[in-house]
Amino acid sequence: MSKVWLLVLVILYCGFPSKGTSNVSTRPRPSAVNIGAILSFNSTIGRVAKVAIQAAVHDINSNATILKGTKLNISMLDTKLSTGFLGIIACTSFSNT
């Protein structure tokens, strides 16, 4: 009986065999992917993160094999150390663009 339960668990874990369909998406790759970063450029962490993010985006875009023709775009917002209401409003308007 335990062998039957083991077989059931393996089938459920691995999934049922498909009938000729593929799980690979046939949608075309986007030409660009936009990401955003909300940082305080006046803080030590913000300055370091800004440079690191820009370097990473440059490295990814300069190697065509990573995203296979898709360009990575970065938009950054300086919070100017504002953690109050004005910072929240700025972040909200930034995320809606």
mmCIF file as gemmi writes it, N, C-alpha and C atoms, coordinates in Angstrom:
data_model
loop_
_atom_site.group_PDB
_atom_site.id
_atom_site.type_symbol
_atom_site.label_atom_id
_atom_site.label_alt_id
_atom_site.label_comp_id
_atom_site.label_asym_id
_atom_site.label_entity_id
_atom_site.label_seq_id
_atom_site.pdbx_PDB_ins_code
_atom_site.Cartn_x
_atom_site.Cartn_y
_atom_site.Cartn_z
_atom_site.occupancy
_atom_site.B_iso_or_equiv
_atom_site.pdbx_formal_charge
_atom_site.auth_seq_id
_atom_site.auth_asym_id
_atom_site.pdbx_PDB_model_num
ATOM 1 N N . MET Axp A 1 ? 0.822 -1.2 0 1 0 ? 1 A 1
ATOM 2 C CA . MET Axp A 1 ? 0 0 0 1 0 ? 1 A 1
ATOM 3 C C . MET Axp A 1 ? 0.864 1.26 0 1 0 ? 1 A 1
ATOM 4 N N . SER Axp A 2 ? 1.995 1.209 0.702 1 0 ? 2 A 1
ATOM 5 C CA . SER Axp A 2 ? 2.851 2.391 0.758 1 0 ? 2 A 1
ATOM 6 C C . SER Axp A 2 ? 3.472 2.687 -0.606 1 0 ? 2 A 1
ATOM 7 N N . LYS Axp A 3 ? 3.69 1.651 -1.427 1 0 ? 3 A 1
ATOM 8 C CA . LYS Axp A 3 ? 4.235 1.867 -2.765 1 0 ? 3 A 1
ATOM 9 C C . LYS Axp A 3 ? 3.23 2.608 -3.647 1 0 ? 3 A 1
ATOM 10 N N . VAL Axp A 4 ? 1.944 2.337 -3.454 1 0 ? 4 A 1
ATOM 11 C CA . VAL Axp A 4 ? 0.912 3.025 -4.222 1 0 ? 4 A 1
ATOM 12 C C . VAL Axp A 4 ? 0.897 4.508 -3.859 1 0 ? 4 A 1
ATOM 13 N N . TRP Axp A 5 ? 0.955 4.811 -2.571 1 0 ? 5 A 1
ATOM 14 C CA . TRP Axp A 5 ? 0.972 6.219 -2.144 1 0 ? 5 A 1
ATOM 15 C C . TRP Axp A 5 ? 2.228 6.929 -2.625 1 0 ? 5 A 1
ATOM 16 N N . LEU Axp A 6 ? 3.348 6.231 -2.615 1 0 ? 6 A 1
ATOM 17 C CA . LEU Axp A 6 ? 4.577 6.822 -3.12 1 0 ? 6 A 1
ATOM 18 C C . LEU Axp A 6 ? 4.438 7.155 -4.603 1 0 ? 6 A 1
ATOM 19 N N . LEU Axp A 7 ? 3.842 6.253 -5.364 1 0 ? 7 A 1
ATOM 20 C CA . LEU Axp A 7 ? 3.627 6.494 -6.789 1 0 ? 7 A 1
ATOM 21 C C . LEU Axp A 7 ? 2.689 7.675 -7.012 1 0 ? 7 A 1
ATOM 22 N N . VAL Axp A 8 ? 1.637 7.771 -6.218 1 0 ? 8 A 1
ATOM 23 C CA . VAL Axp A 8 ? 0.707 8.893 -6.335 1 0 ? 8 A 1
ATOM 24 C C . VAL Axp A 8 ? 1.414 10.203 -6.028 1 0 ? 8 A 1
ATOM 25 N N . LEU Axp A 9 ? 2.226 10.224 -4.979 1 0 ? 9 A 1
ATOM 26 C CA . LEU Axp A 9 ? 2.955 11.446 -4.631 1 0 ? 9 A 1
ATOM 27 C C . LEU Axp A 9 ? 3.942 11.845 -5.72 1 0 ? 9 A 1
ATOM 28 N N . VAL Axp A 10 ? 4.623 10.883 -6.312 1 0 ? 10 A 1
ATOM 29 C CA . VAL Axp A 10 ? 5.57 11.195 -7.387 1 0 ? 10 A 1
ATOM 30 C C . VAL Axp A 10 ? 4.836 11.768 -8.59 1 0 ? 10 A 1
ATOM 31 N N . ILE Axp A 11 ? 3.703 11.173 -8.939 1 0 ? 11 A 1
ATOM 32 C CA . ILE Axp A 11 ? 2.928 11.676 -10.085 1 0 ? 11 A 1
ATOM 33 C C . ILE Axp A 11 ? 2.423 13.088 -9.807 1 0 ? 11 A 1
ATOM 34 N N . LEU Axp A 12 ? 1.923 13.326 -8.598 1 0 ? 12 A 1
ATOM 35 C CA . LEU Axp A 12 ? 1.434 14.668 -8.273 1 0 ? 12 A 1
ATOM 36 C C . LEU Axp A 12 ? 2.569 15.688 -8.225 1 0 ? 12 A 1
ATOM 37 N N . TYR Axp A 13 ? 3.718 15.269 -7.732 1 0 ? 13 A 1
ATOM 38 C CA . TYR Axp A 13 ? 4.852 16.188 -7.643 1 0 ? 13 A 1
ATOM 39 C C . TYR Axp A 13 ? 5.39 16.538 -9.021 1 0 ? 13 A 1
ATOM 40 N N . CYS Axp A 14 ? 5.516 15.552 -9.877 1 0 ? 14 A 1
ATOM 41 C CA . CYS Axp A 14 ? 6.093 15.77 -11.205 1 0 ? 14 A 1
ATOM 42 C C . CYS Axp A 14 ? 5.069 16.267 -12.219 1 0 ? 14 A 1
ATOM 43 N N . GLY Axp A 15 ? 3.82 16.114 -11.934 1 0 ? 15 A 1
ATOM 44 C CA . GLY Axp A 15 ? 2.788 16.528 -12.875 1 0 ? 15 A 1
ATOM 45 C C . GLY Axp A 15 ? 2.425 15.39 -13.806 1 0 ? 15 A 1
ATOM 46 N N . PHE Axp A 16 ? 1.251 15.483 -14.351 1 0 ? 16 A 1
ATOM 47 C CA . PHE Axp A 16 ? 0.805 14.473 -15.295 1 0 ? 16 A 1
ATOM 48 C C . PHE Axp A 16 ? 1.455 14.746 -16.642 1 0 ? 16 A 1
ATOM 49 N N . PRO Axp A 17 ? 1.734 13.702 -17.405 1 0 ? 17 A 1
ATOM 50 C CA . PRO Axp A 17 ? 2.335 13.917 -18.72 1 0 ? 17 A 1
ATOM 51 C C . PRO Axp A 17 ? 1.397 14.707 -19.631 1 0 ? 17 A 1
ATOM 52 N N . SER Axp A 18 ? 1.988 15.609 -20.377 1 0 ? 18 A 1
ATOM 53 C CA . SER Axp A 18 ? 1.169 16.428 -21.275 1 0 ? 18 A 1
ATOM 54 C C . SER Axp A 18 ? 0.878 15.67 -22.559 1 0 ? 18 A 1
ATOM 55 N N . LYS Axp A 19 ? -0.097 16.123 -23.292 1 0 ? 19 A 1
ATOM 56 C CA . LYS Axp A 19 ? -0.492 15.477 -24.539 1 0 ? 19 A 1
ATOM 57 C C . LYS Axp A 19 ? -0.007 16.287 -25.731 1 0 ? 19 A 1
ATOM 58 N N . GLY Axp A 20 ? 1.31 16.438 -25.851 1 0 ? 20 A 1
ATOM 59 C CA . GLY Axp A 20 ? 1.883 17.122 -26.989 1 0 ? 20 A 1
ATOM 60 C C . GLY Axp A 20 ? 1.946 18.632 -26.85 1 0 ? 20 A 1
ATOM 61 N N . THR Axp A 21 ? 1.464 19.167 -25.744 1 0 ? 21 A 1
ATOM 62 C CA . THR Axp A 21 ? 1.541 20.61 -25.572 1 0 ? 21 A 1
ATOM 63 C C . THR Axp A 21 ? 2.816 20.953 -24.825 1 0 ? 21 A 1
ATOM 64 N N . SER Axp A 22 ? 3.264 22.124 -25.031 1 0 ? 22 A 1
ATOM 65 C CA . SER Axp A 22 ? 4.488 22.581 -24.387 1 0 ? 22 A 1
ATOM 66 C C . SER Axp A 22 ? 4.159 23.691 -23.411 1 0 ? 22 A 1
ATOM 67 N N . ASN Axp A 23 ? 4.898 23.742 -22.319 1 0 ? 23 A 1
ATOM 68 C CA . ASN Axp A 23 ? 4.713 24.803 -21.343 1 0 ? 23 A 1
ATOM 69 C C . ASN Axp A 23 ? 5.492 26.064 -21.702 1 0 ? 23 A 1
ATOM 70 N N . VAL Axp A 24 ? 6.242 26.022 -22.789 1 0 ? 24 A 1
ATOM 71 C CA . VAL Axp A 24 ? 7.041 27.159 -23.21 1 0 ? 24 A 1
ATOM 72 C C . VAL Axp A 24 ? 6.129 28.209 -23.822 1 0 ? 24 A 1
ATOM 73 N N . SER Axp A 25 ? 6.287 29.428 -23.395 1 0 ? 25 A 1
ATOM 74 C CA . SER Axp A 25 ? 5.468 30.516 -23.911 1 0 ? 25 A 1
ATOM 75 C C . SER Axp A 25 ? 5.884 30.857 -25.339 1 0 ? 25 A 1
ATOM 76 N N . THR Axp A 26 ? 4.898 31.129 -26.168 1 0 ? 26 A 1
ATOM 77 C CA . THR Axp A 26 ? 5.194 31.489 -27.553 1 0 ? 26 A 1
ATOM 78 C C . THR Axp A 26 ? 5.097 32.991 -27.778 1 0 ? 26 A 1
ATOM 79 N N . ARG Axp A 27 ? 4.914 33.746 -26.703 1 0 ? 27 A 1
ATOM 80 C CA . ARG Axp A 27 ? 4.866 35.201 -26.849 1 0 ? 27 A 1
ATOM 81 C C . ARG Axp A 27 ? 6.242 35.736 -27.207 1 0 ? 27 A 1
ATOM 82 N N . PRO Axp A 28 ? 6.303 36.761 -28.046 1 0 ? 28 A 1
ATOM 83 C CA . PRO Axp A 28 ? 7.611 37.328 -28.386 1 0 ? 28 A 1
ATOM 84 C C . PRO Axp A 28 ? 8.211 38.059 -27.193 1 0 ? 28 A 1
ATOM 85 N N . ARG Axp A 29 ? 9.513 38.114 -27.176 1 0 ? 29 A 1
ATOM 86 C CA . ARG Axp A 29 ? 10.217 38.817 -26.103 1 0 ? 29 A 1
ATOM 87 C C . ARG Axp A 29 ? 9.983 40.322 -26.257 1 0 ? 29 A 1
ATOM 88 N N . PRO Axp A 30 ? 9.866 41.048 -25.144 1 0 ? 30 A 1
ATOM 89 C CA . PRO Axp A 30 ? 9.702 42.495 -25.25 1 0 ? 30 A 1
ATOM 90 C C . PRO Axp A 30 ? 11.015 43.128 -25.703 1 0 ? 30 A 1
ATOM 91 N N . SER Axp A 31 ? 10.909 44.258 -26.37 1 0 ? 31 A 1
ATOM 92 C CA . SER Axp A 31 ? 12.122 44.939 -26.82 1 0 ? 31 A 1
ATOM 93 C C . SER Axp A 31 ? 12.83 45.641 -25.664 1 0 ? 31 A 1
ATOM 94 N N . ALA Axp A 32 ? 12.076 45.973 -24.606 1 0 ? 32 A 1
ATOM 95 C CA . ALA Axp A 32 ? 12.672 46.632 -23.447 1 0 ? 32 A 1
ATOM 96 C C . ALA Axp A 32 ? 11.932 46.23 -22.181 1 0 ? 32 A 1
ATOM 97 N N . VAL Axp A 33 ? 12.671 46.178 -21.085 1 0 ? 33 A 1
ATOM 98 C CA . VAL Axp A 33 ? 12.112 45.931 -19.764 1 0 ? 33 A 1
ATOM 99 C C . VAL Axp A 33 ? 12.475 47.12 -18.895 1 0 ? 33 A 1
ATOM 100 N N . ASN Axp A 34 ? 11.477 47.761 -18.309 1 0 ? 34 A 1
ATOM 101 C CA . ASN Axp A 34 ? 11.703 48.941 -17.478 1 0 ? 34 A 1
ATOM 102 C C . ASN Axp A 34 ? 11.64 48.553 -16.01 1 0 ? 34 A 1
ATOM 103 N N . ILE Axp A 35 ? 12.658 48.978 -15.267 1 0 ? 35 A 1
ATOM 104 C CA . ILE Axp A 35 ? 12.668 48.768 -13.83 1 0 ? 35 A 1
ATOM 105 C C . ILE Axp A 35 ? 12.921 50.105 -13.157 1 0 ? 35 A 1
ATOM 106 N N . GLY Axp A 36 ? 12.529 50.216 -11.914 1 0 ? 36 A 1
ATOM 107 C CA . GLY Axp A 36 ? 12.695 51.467 -11.19 1 0 ? 36 A 1
ATOM 108 C C . GLY Axp A 36 ? 13.366 51.245 -9.857 1 0 ? 36 A 1
ATOM 109 N N . ALA Axp A 37 ? 14.019 52.298 -9.378 1 0 ? 37 A 1
ATOM 110 C CA . ALA Axp A 37 ? 14.669 52.267 -8.073 1 0 ? 37 A 1
ATOM 111 C C . ALA Axp A 37 ? 14.384 53.585 -7.373 1 0 ? 37 A 1
ATOM 112 N N . ILE Axp A 38 ? 13.957 53.492 -6.136 1 0 ? 38 A 1
ATOM 113 C CA . ILE Axp A 38 ? 13.684 54.68 -5.326 1 0 ? 38 A 1
ATOM 114 C C . ILE Axp A 38 ? 14.736 54.717 -4.24 1 0 ? 38 A 1
ATOM 115 N N . LEU Axp A 39 ? 15.648 55.685 -4.345 1 0 ? 39 A 1
ATOM 116 C CA . LEU Axp A 39 ? 16.789 55.778 -3.45 1 0 ? 39 A 1
ATOM 117 C C . LEU Axp A 39 ? 16.966 57.203 -2.952 1 0 ? 39 A 1
ATOM 118 N N . SER Axp A 40 ? 17.74 57.339 -1.901 1 0 ? 40 A 1
ATOM 119 C CA . SER Axp A 40 ? 18.19 58.656 -1.464 1 0 ? 40 A 1
ATOM 120 C C . SER Axp A 40 ? 19.616 58.82 -1.951 1 0 ? 40 A 1
ATOM 121 N N . PHE Axp A 41 ? 19.819 59.668 -2.939 1 0 ? 41 A 1
ATOM 122 C CA . PHE Axp A 41 ? 21.144 59.84 -3.523 1 0 ? 41 A 1
ATOM 123 C C . PHE Axp A 41 ? 22.109 60.538 -2.576 1 0 ? 41 A 1
ATOM 124 N N . ASN Axp A 42 ? 21.62 61.121 -1.506 1 0 ? 42 A 1
ATOM 125 C CA . ASN Axp A 42 ? 22.479 61.83 -0.557 1 0 ? 42 A 1
ATOM 126 C C . ASN Axp A 42 ? 22.982 60.934 0.565 1 0 ? 42 A 1
ATOM 127 N N . SER Axp A 43 ? 22.51 59.695 0.642 1 0 ? 43 A 1
ATOM 128 C CA . SER Axp A 43 ? 22.989 58.782 1.672 1 0 ? 43 A 1
ATOM 129 C C . SER Axp A 43 ? 24.093 57.904 1.099 1 0 ? 43 A 1
ATOM 130 N N . THR Axp A 44 ? 24.876 57.325 1.98 1 0 ? 44 A 1
ATOM 131 C CA . THR Axp A 44 ? 25.962 56.448 1.54 1 0 ? 44 A 1
ATOM 132 C C . THR Axp A 44 ? 25.417 55.237 0.801 1 0 ? 44 A 1
ATOM 133 N N . ILE Axp A 45 ? 24.397 54.622 1.368 1 0 ? 45 A 1
ATOM 134 C CA . ILE Axp A 45 ? 23.808 53.444 0.722 1 0 ? 45 A 1
ATOM 135 C C . ILE Axp A 45 ? 23.197 53.815 -0.622 1 0 ? 45 A 1
ATOM 136 N N . GLY Axp A 46 ? 22.523 54.954 -0.7 1 0 ? 46 A 1
ATOM 137 C CA . GLY Axp A 46 ? 21.916 55.384 -1.95 1 0 ? 46 A 1
ATOM 138 C C . GLY Axp A 46 ? 22.936 55.652 -3.039 1 0 ? 46 A 1
ATOM 139 N N . ARG Axp A 47 ? 24.053 56.311 -2.668 1 0 ? 47 A 1
ATOM 140 C CA . ARG Axp A 47 ? 25.097 56.588 -3.662 1 0 ? 47 A 1
ATOM 141 C C . ARG Axp A 47 ? 25.723 55.303 -4.181 1 0 ? 47 A 1
ATOM 142 N N . VAL Axp A 48 ? 25.998 54.376 -3.266 1 0 ? 48 A 1
ATOM 143 C CA . VAL Axp A 48 ? 26.604 53.103 -3.677 1 0 ? 48 A 1
ATOM 144 C C . VAL Axp A 48 ? 25.622 52.281 -4.512 1 0 ? 48 A 1
ATOM 145 N N . ALA Axp A 49 ? 24.374 52.236 -4.077 1 0 ? 49 A 1
ATOM 146 C CA . ALA Axp A 49 ? 23.366 51.463 -4.808 1 0 ? 49 A 1
ATOM 147 C C . ALA Axp A 49 ? 23.15 52.029 -6.208 1 0 ? 49 A 1
ATOM 148 N N . LYS Axp A 50 ? 23.142 53.351 -6.334 1 0 ? 50 A 1
ATOM 149 C CA . LYS Axp A 50 ? 22.947 53.981 -7.646 1 0 ? 50 A 1
ATOM 150 C C . LYS Axp A 50 ? 24.045 53.558 -8.614 1 0 ? 50 A 1
ATOM 151 N N . VAL Axp A 51 ? 25.297 53.619 -8.166 1 0 ? 51 A 1
ATOM 152 C CA . VAL Axp A 51 ? 26.418 53.234 -9.024 1 0 ? 51 A 1
ATOM 153 C C . VAL Axp A 51 ? 26.361 51.738 -9.351 1 0 ? 51 A 1
ATOM 154 N N . ALA Axp A 52 ? 26.023 50.918 -8.355 1 0 ? 52 A 1
ATOM 155 C CA . ALA Axp A 52 ? 25.956 49.475 -8.584 1 0 ? 52 A 1
ATOM 156 C C . ALA Axp A 52 ? 24.842 49.108 -9.56 1 0 ? 52 A 1
ATOM 157 N N . ILE Axp A 53 ? 23.695 49.744 -9.431 1 0 ? 53 A 1
ATOM 158 C CA . ILE Axp A 53 ? 22.574 49.464 -10.334 1 0 ? 53 A 1
ATOM 159 C C . ILE Axp A 53 ? 22.911 49.894 -11.756 1 0 ? 53 A 1
ATOM 160 N N . GLN Axp A 54 ? 23.504 51.075 -11.896 1 0 ? 54 A 1
ATOM 161 C CA . GLN Axp A 54 ? 23.883 51.552 -13.23 1 0 ? 54 A 1
ATOM 162 C C . GLN Axp A 54 ? 24.921 50.627 -13.866 1 0 ? 54 A 1
ATOM 163 N N . ALA Axp A 55 ? 25.882 50.148 -13.076 1 0 ? 55 A 1
ATOM 164 C CA . ALA Axp A 55 ? 26.894 49.233 -13.609 1 0 ? 55 A 1
ATOM 165 C C . ALA Axp A 55 ? 26.271 47.9 -14.012 1 0 ? 55 A 1
ATOM 166 N N . ALA Axp A 56 ? 25.337 47.417 -13.205 1 0 ? 56 A 1
ATOM 167 C CA . ALA Axp A 56 ? 24.677 46.148 -13.533 1 0 ? 56 A 1
ATOM 168 C C . ALA Axp A 56 ? 23.859 46.266 -14.809 1 0 ? 56 A 1
ATOM 169 N N . VAL Axp A 57 ? 23.115 47.358 -14.952 1 0 ? 57 A 1
ATOM 170 C CA . VAL Axp A 57 ? 22.322 47.569 -16.165 1 0 ? 57 A 1
ATOM 171 C C . VAL Axp A 57 ? 23.243 47.678 -17.383 1 0 ? 57 A 1
ATOM 172 N N . HIS Axp A 58 ? 24.354 48.378 -17.231 1 0 ? 58 A 1
ATOM 173 C CA . HIS Axp A 58 ? 25.309 48.503 -18.337 1 0 ? 58 A 1
ATOM 174 C C . HIS Axp A 58 ? 25.869 47.137 -18.715 1 0 ? 58 A 1
ATOM 175 N N . ASP Axp A 59 ? 26.252 46.341 -17.718 1 0 ? 59 A 1
ATOM 176 C CA . ASP Axp A 59 ? 26.794 45.003 -18.002 1 0 ? 59 A 1
ATOM 177 C C . ASP Axp A 59 ? 25.769 44.112 -18.688 1 0 ? 59 A 1
ATOM 178 N N . ILE Axp A 60 ? 24.531 44.165 -18.232 1 0 ? 60 A 1
ATOM 179 C CA . ILE Axp A 60 ? 23.48 43.334 -18.825 1 0 ? 60 A 1
ATOM 180 C C . ILE Axp A 60 ? 23.199 43.765 -20.257 1 0 ? 60 A 1
ATOM 181 N N . ASN Axp A 61 ? 23.109 45.07 -20.492 1 0 ? 61 A 1
ATOM 182 C CA . ASN Axp A 61 ? 22.806 45.554 -21.845 1 0 ? 61 A 1
ATOM 183 C C . ASN Axp A 61 ? 23.972 45.36 -22.807 1 0 ? 61 A 1
ATOM 184 N N . SER Axp A 62 ? 25.201 45.321 -22.31 1 0 ? 62 A 1
ATOM 185 C CA . SER Axp A 62 ? 26.348 45.169 -23.206 1 0 ? 62 A 1
ATOM 186 C C . SER Axp A 62 ? 26.603 43.706 -23.581 1 0 ? 62 A 1
ATOM 187 N N . ASN Axp A 63 ? 25.968 42.76 -22.89 1 0 ? 63 A 1
ATOM 188 C CA . ASN Axp A 63 ? 26.107 41.345 -23.214 1 0 ? 63 A 1
ATOM 189 C C . ASN Axp A 63 ? 24.794 40.857 -23.835 1 0 ? 63 A 1
ATOM 190 N N . ALA Axp A 64 ? 24.792 40.674 -25.118 1 0 ? 64 A 1
ATOM 191 C CA . ALA Axp A 64 ? 23.564 40.323 -25.84 1 0 ? 64 A 1
ATOM 192 C C . ALA Axp A 64 ? 23.051 38.929 -25.516 1 0 ? 64 A 1
ATOM 193 N N . THR Axp A 65 ? 23.85 38.093 -24.888 1 0 ? 65 A 1
ATOM 194 C CA . THR Axp A 65 ? 23.405 36.732 -24.596 1 0 ? 65 A 1
ATOM 195 C C . THR Axp A 65 ? 22.571 36.644 -23.315 1 0 ? 65 A 1
ATOM 196 N N . ILE Axp A 66 ? 22.591 37.671 -22.481 1 0 ? 66 A 1
ATOM 197 C CA . ILE Axp A 66 ? 21.865 37.604 -21.212 1 0 ? 66 A 1
ATOM 198 C C . ILE Axp A 66 ? 20.366 37.752 -21.436 1 0 ? 66 A 1
ATOM 199 N N . LEU Axp A 67 ? 19.947 38.833 -22.054 1 0 ? 67 A 1
ATOM 200 C CA . LEU Axp A 67 ? 18.521 39.059 -22.291 1 0 ? 67 A 1
ATOM 201 C C . LEU Axp A 67 ? 18.121 38.83 -23.744 1 0 ? 67 A 1
ATOM 202 N N . LYS Axp A 68 ? 19.042 38.393 -24.54 1 0 ? 68 A 1
ATOM 203 C CA . LYS Axp A 68 ? 18.777 38.009 -25.937 1 0 ? 68 A 1
ATOM 204 C C . LYS Axp A 68 ? 18.01 39.078 -26.72 1 0 ? 68 A 1
ATOM 205 N N . GLY Axp A 69 ? 18.574 40.285 -26.764 1 0 ? 69 A 1
ATOM 206 C CA . GLY Axp A 69 ? 17.982 41.348 -27.559 1 0 ? 69 A 1
ATOM 207 C C . GLY Axp A 69 ? 17.047 42.273 -26.815 1 0 ? 69 A 1
ATOM 208 N N . THR Axp A 70 ? 16.705 41.96 -25.589 1 0 ? 70 A 1
ATOM 209 C CA . THR Axp A 70 ? 15.849 42.839 -24.794 1 0 ? 70 A 1
ATOM 210 C C . THR Axp A 70 ? 16.725 43.821 -24.034 1 0 ? 70 A 1
ATOM 211 N N . LYS Axp A 71 ? 16.368 45.095 -24.103 1 0 ? 71 A 1
ATOM 212 C CA . LYS Axp A 71 ? 17.146 46.129 -23.426 1 0 ? 71 A 1
ATOM 213 C C . LYS Axp A 71 ? 16.553 46.387 -22.042 1 0 ? 71 A 1
ATOM 214 N N . LEU Axp A 72 ? 17.422 46.533 -21.063 1 0 ? 72 A 1
ATOM 215 C CA . LEU Axp A 72 ? 17.013 46.815 -19.693 1 0 ? 72 A 1
ATOM 216 C C . LEU Axp A 72 ? 17.138 48.316 -19.459 1 0 ? 72 A 1
ATOM 217 N N . ASN Axp A 73 ? 16.036 48.961 -19.079 1 0 ? 73 A 1
ATOM 218 C CA . ASN Axp A 73 ? 16.026 50.4 -18.789 1 0 ? 73 A 1
ATOM 219 C C . ASN Axp A 73 ? 15.819 50.604 -17.299 1 0 ? 73 A 1
ATOM 220 N N . ILE Axp A 74 ? 16.516 51.573 -16.736 1 0 ? 74 A 1
ATOM 221 C CA . ILE Axp A 74 ? 16.381 51.879 -15.319 1 0 ? 74 A 1
ATOM 222 C C . ILE Axp A 74 ? 15.932 53.325 -15.15 1 0 ? 74 A 1
ATOM 223 N N . SER Axp A 75 ? 14.975 53.521 -14.278 1 0 ? 75 A 1
ATOM 224 C CA . SER Axp A 75 ? 14.555 54.867 -13.88 1 0 ? 75 A 1
ATOM 225 C C . SER Axp A 75 ? 14.786 54.971 -12.382 1 0 ? 75 A 1
ATOM 226 N N . MET Axp A 76 ? 15.417 56.055 -11.962 1 0 ? 76 A 1
ATOM 227 C CA . MET Axp A 76 ? 15.709 56.231 -10.544 1 0 ? 76 A 1
ATOM 228 C C . MET Axp A 76 ? 15.067 57.504 -10.029 1 0 ? 76 A 1
ATOM 229 N N . LEU Axp A 77 ? 14.607 57.431 -8.799 1 0 ? 77 A 1
ATOM 230 C CA . LEU Axp A 77 ? 14.004 58.577 -8.132 1 0 ? 77 A 1
ATOM 231 C C . LEU Axp A 77 ? 14.787 58.873 -6.866 1 0 ? 77 A 1
ATOM 232 N N . ASP Axp A 78 ? 15.185 60.116 -6.703 1 0 ? 78 A 1
ATOM 233 C CA . ASP Axp A 78 ? 15.869 60.562 -5.492 1 0 ? 78 A 1
ATOM 234 C C . ASP Axp A 78 ? 14.821 60.978 -4.475 1 0 ? 78 A 1
ATOM 235 N N . THR Axp A 79 ? 14.799 60.301 -3.337 1 0 ? 79 A 1
ATOM 236 C CA . THR Axp A 79 ? 13.827 60.641 -2.3 1 0 ? 79 A 1
ATOM 237 C C . THR Axp A 79 ? 14.24 61.867 -1.507 1 0 ? 79 A 1
ATOM 238 N N . LYS Axp A 80 ? 15.473 62.296 -1.663 1 0 ? 80 A 1
ATOM 239 C CA . LYS Axp A 80 ? 16.005 63.478 -0.951 1 0 ? 80 A 1
ATOM 240 C C . LYS Axp A 80 ? 15.799 63.328 0.556 1 0 ? 80 A 1
ATOM 241 N N . LEU Axp A 81 ? 15.986 62.103 1.04 1 0 ? 81 A 1
ATOM 242 C CA . LEU Axp A 81 ? 15.854 61.762 2.464 1 0 ? 81 A 1
ATOM 243 C C . LEU Axp A 81 ? 14.473 62.06 3.016 1 0 ? 81 A 1
ATOM 244 N N . SER Axp A 82 ? 13.477 62.167 2.15 1 0 ? 82 A 1
ATOM 245 C CA . SER Axp A 82 ? 12.12 62.463 2.592 1 0 ? 82 A 1
ATOM 246 C C . SER Axp A 82 ? 11.395 61.158 2.882 1 0 ? 82 A 1
ATOM 247 N N . THR Axp A 83 ? 11.068 60.932 4.151 1 0 ? 83 A 1
ATOM 248 C CA . THR Axp A 83 ? 10.361 59.711 4.522 1 0 ? 83 A 1
ATOM 249 C C . THR Axp A 83 ? 8.914 59.992 4.893 1 0 ? 83 A 1
ATOM 250 N N . GLY Axp A 84 ? 8.514 61.234 4.851 1 0 ? 84 A 1
ATOM 251 C CA . GLY Axp A 84 ? 7.164 61.601 5.244 1 0 ? 84 A 1
ATOM 252 C C . GLY Axp A 84 ? 6.19 61.573 4.089 1 0 ? 84 A 1
ATOM 253 N N . PHE Axp A 85 ? 5.163 62.379 4.209 1 0 ? 85 A 1
ATOM 254 C CA . PHE Axp A 85 ? 4.072 62.407 3.246 1 0 ? 85 A 1
ATOM 255 C C . PHE Axp A 85 ? 4.554 62.785 1.85 1 0 ? 85 A 1
ATOM 256 N N . LEU Axp A 86 ? 5.438 63.781 1.743 1 0 ? 86 A 1
ATOM 257 C CA . LEU Axp A 86 ? 5.921 64.202 0.417 1 0 ? 86 A 1
ATOM 258 C C . LEU Axp A 86 ? 6.718 63.096 -0.26 1 0 ? 86 A 1
ATOM 259 N N . GLY Axp A 87 ? 7.465 62.327 0.515 1 0 ? 87 A 1
ATOM 260 C CA . GLY Axp A 87 ? 8.191 61.197 -0.058 1 0 ? 87 A 1
ATOM 261 C C . GLY Axp A 87 ? 7.259 60.14 -0.578 1 0 ? 87 A 1
ATOM 262 N N . ILE Axp A 88 ? 6.17 59.891 0.15 1 0 ? 88 A 1
ATOM 263 C CA . ILE Axp A 88 ? 5.188 58.89 -0.295 1 0 ? 88 A 1
ATOM 264 C C . ILE Axp A 88 ? 4.514 59.353 -1.585 1 0 ? 88 A 1
ATOM 265 N N . ILE Axp A 89 ? 4.162 60.619 -1.66 1 0 ? 89 A 1
ATOM 266 C CA . ILE Axp A 89 ? 3.535 61.154 -2.879 1 0 ? 89 A 1
ATOM 267 C C . ILE Axp A 89 ? 4.486 61.055 -4.077 1 0 ? 89 A 1
ATOM 268 N N . ALA Axp A 90 ? 5.748 61.392 -3.863 1 0 ? 90 A 1
ATOM 269 C CA . ALA Axp A 90 ? 6.739 61.309 -4.948 1 0 ? 90 A 1
ATOM 270 C C . ALA Axp A 90 ? 6.887 59.869 -5.414 1 0 ? 90 A 1
ATOM 271 N N . CYS Axp A 91 ? 6.95 58.939 -4.486 1 0 ? 91 A 1
ATOM 272 C CA . CYS Axp A 91 ? 7.094 57.519 -4.841 1 0 ? 91 A 1
ATOM 273 C C . CYS Axp A 91 ? 5.863 57.009 -5.583 1 0 ? 91 A 1
ATOM 274 N N . THR Axp A 92 ? 4.693 57.441 -5.155 1 0 ? 92 A 1
ATOM 275 C CA . THR Axp A 92 ? 3.463 57.016 -5.813 1 0 ? 92 A 1
ATOM 276 C C . THR Axp A 92 ? 3.403 57.524 -7.25 1 0 ? 92 A 1
ATOM 277 N N . SER Axp A 93 ? 3.749 58.794 -7.45 1 0 ? 93 A 1
ATOM 278 C CA . SER Axp A 93 ? 3.723 59.326 -8.816 1 0 ? 93 A 1
ATOM 279 C C . SER Axp A 93 ? 4.804 58.689 -9.669 1 0 ? 93 A 1
ATOM 280 N N . PHE Axp A 94 ? 5.936 58.336 -9.087 1 0 ? 94 A 1
ATOM 281 C CA . PHE Axp A 94 ? 7.017 57.689 -9.814 1 0 ? 94 A 1
ATOM 282 C C . PHE Axp A 94 ? 6.6 56.284 -10.262 1 0 ? 94 A 1
ATOM 283 N N . SER Axp A 95 ? 5.929 55.553 -9.393 1 0 ? 95 A 1
ATOM 284 C CA . SER Axp A 95 ? 5.545 54.183 -9.73 1 0 ? 95 A 1
ATOM 285 C C . SER Axp A 95 ? 4.428 54.133 -10.768 1 0 ? 95 A 1
ATOM 286 N N . ASN Axp A 96 ? 3.698 55.234 -10.951 1 0 ? 96 A 1
ATOM 287 C CA . ASN Axp A 96 ? 2.623 55.26 -11.946 1 0 ? 96 A 1
ATOM 288 C C . ASN Axp A 96 ? 3.105 55.638 -13.332 1 0 ? 96 A 1
ATOM 289 N N . THR Axp A 97 ? 4.374 55.981 -13.481 1 0 ? 97 A 1
ATOM 290 C CA . THR Axp A 97 ? 4.891 56.355 -14.802 1 0 ? 97 A 1
ATOM 291 C C . THR Axp A 97 ? 5.45 55.172 -15.532 1 0 ? 97 A 1
